[in-house]
């Protein structure tokens, strides 16, 4: 909650600062208009219309900010698209490591390695199955392909001797 609260305060500070600059600039413009010799009823009406427009826009921006804050503090802005792969097989007791990103066919999109986790990252002595989970929020619906290296020796996971398992995950 603390990061959300600081984000809210920061966003209100930016909006308030922006509106203050605009209101100050408009007030200065009106003041210089009033002091002009040719200021008449039509000029006053134009200034009044500009004030009304600025007030309406300010009100709408503050309302939009309040709705954004409600979404942020309510946890609604972080809806994530978490997807899971079908099970894959690797040697018993293997240590598993993603060999990089998963790529959509044609290379139009990719799931970076930092949004993908392997479950479990190390297979038990009798286990041979693992799955992938990915936060695919903001990515295209498609099947993404990649490689997981499976090594029965923890020091050899990155070595060429590790078995390569082709993996995929489908984003709806």
C-alpha positions in Angstrom: 0.0 0.0 0.0 2.9 2.4 0.7 4.1 2.6 -2.9 0.5 3.2 -4.1 0.1 6.0 -1.6 3.3 7.7 -2.6 2.2 7.3 -6.3 -1.1 8.9 -5.5 0.5 11.9 -3.7 3.0 12.3 -6.5 0.3 12.2 -9.2 -1.8 14.8 -7.4 1.2 17.0 -6.9 1.9 16.9 -10.7 -1.7 17.6 -11.6 -2.0 20.5 -9.0 1.3 22.0 -10.2 0.1 21.8 -13.8 -3.2 23.4 -13.1 -1.7 26.1 -10.9 0.6 27.1 -13.8 -2.3 27.3 -16.2 -4.5 29.3 -13.8 -1.6 31.7 -13.1 -0.9 32.2 -16.8 -4.6 32.8 -17.5 -4.9 35.3 -14.5 -1.9 37.2 -15.8 -3.4 37.3 -19.3 -6.7 38.6 -18.0 -4.9 41.2 -15.8 -3.0 42.5 -18.8 -6.3 42.5 -20.9 -8.1 44.5 -18.2 -5.4 47.2 -18.1 -5.5 47.6 -21.9 -7.3 50.7 -23.2 -9.5 48.8 -25.6 -10.9 46.4 -23.0 -14.7 46.3 -23.5 -17.7 44.0 -22.8 -16.7 41.7 -25.6 -13.2 41.2 -24.2 -14.7 40.6 -20.8 -17.0 38.0 -22.2 -14.1 36.3 -23.9 -12.1 36.3 -20.6 -15.1 34.9 -18.7 -15.6 32.1 -21.3 -11.9 31.2 -21.0 -12.3 31.1 -17.2 -15.3 28.9 -17.5 -13.5 26.6 -19.9 -10.4 26.4 -17.6 -12.6 25.7 -14.5 -14.5 23.0 -16.3 -11.3 21.3 -17.6 -9.8 21.6 -14.1 -12.8 20.0 -12.6 -12.8 17.1 -15.1 -9.1 16.5 -14.6 -9.6 16.4 -10.8 -12.5 13.9 -11.2 -10.4 11.7 -13.5 -7.6 11.8 -11.0 -10.0 10.8 -8.2 -11.1 7.8 -10.3 -7.5 6.9 -11.0 -6.7 7.0 -7.3 -9.7 4.8 -6.5 -8.4 2.3 -9.1 -4.9 2.5 -7.7 -5.8 2.2 -4.1 -8.4 -0.4 -4.8 -5.9 -2.6 -6.7 -7.9 -2.5 -9.9 -5.2 -1.0 -12.1 -2.9 -4.0 -11.8 -5.1 -6.7 -13.4 -2.5 -9.1 -14.7 -2.8 -11.8 -17.3 -1.0 -14.7 -15.7 -0.8 -17.8 -17.9 0.4 -21.3 -17.3 1.9 -23.8 -19.8 1.0 -27.4 -20.2 3.4 -29.8 -18.3 6.8 -30.6 -19.9 9.2 -33.4 -19.1 12.8 -33.3 -18.1 15.2 -35.8 -16.4 14.5 -36.7 -12.8 16.2 -34.4 -10.3 17.1 -31.9 -13.0 17.8 -28.2 -12.3 15.8 -26.1 -14.8 16.7 -22.8 -16.3 15.1 -20.7 -19.0 17.5 -20.2 -21.9 16.1 -16.8 -22.7 12.9 -15.2 -23.8 9.9 -17.0 -25.3 9.2 -15.7 -28.8 5.9 -15.6 -30.8 6.1 -17.2 -34.2 7.1 -14.6 -36.7 8.9 -12.6 -34.0 6.1 -10.1 -33.6 6.2 -10.3 -29.8 8.2 -11.9 -27.1 7.8 -12.7 -23.4 11.0 -11.7 -21.7 12.7 -14.1 -19.3 12.0 -11.8 -16.3 8.2 -12.4 -16.6 8.5 -16.2 -16.7 9.0 -18.6 -13.9 9.6 -22.4 -13.9 7.6 -24.5 -11.4 9.4 -26.2 -9.8 12.9 -24.8 -10.7 14.5 -28.1 -9.5 12.8 -31.4 -10.0 12.6 -33.9 -7.1 14.4 -37.2 -7.4 11.2 -38.9 -8.7 9.7 -35.9 -10.5 9.9 -35.4 -14.3 7.3 -32.7 -14.9 7.4 -28.9 -14.8 5.3 -26.0 -16.0 6.0 -22.4 -16.9 4.0 -19.4 -15.6 4.2 -16.0 -17.2 2.8 -12.5 -16.6 1.6 -11.9 -20.2 0.0 -8.6 -19.4 0.2 -6.3 -22.5 1.3 -9.1 -24.8 -0.4 -10.4 -27.9 -2.6 -13.5 -27.8 -0.4 -16.2 -29.3 1.8 -19.2 -28.6 5.3 -18.3 -27.5 8.2 -20.8 -28.0 11.5 -21.1 -26.1 14.0 -23.5 -24.5 14.5 -24.6 -20.9 17.9 -26.2 -20.1 17.7 -29.2 -17.8 20.8 -30.4 -16.0 21.2 -33.1 -13.5 24.3 -31.3 -12.2 23.6 -27.9 -10.8 26.9 -26.5 -12.0 26.2 -27.5 -15.6 22.9 -25.8 -16.1 24.4 -23.2 -18.4 26.8 -25.6 -20.1 26.2 -27.1 -23.5 25.8 -30.6 -21.9 22.4 -29.6 -20.4 19.4 -31.2 -22.1 17.3 -28.7 -24.0 13.5 -28.9 -23.6 11.4 -27.0 -26.1 8.6 -25.2 -24.2 5.7 -23.1 -25.1 3.0 -21.1 -23.4 -0.2 -19.8 -24.9 -1.5 -16.4 -24.2 -5.3 -16.1 -24.8 
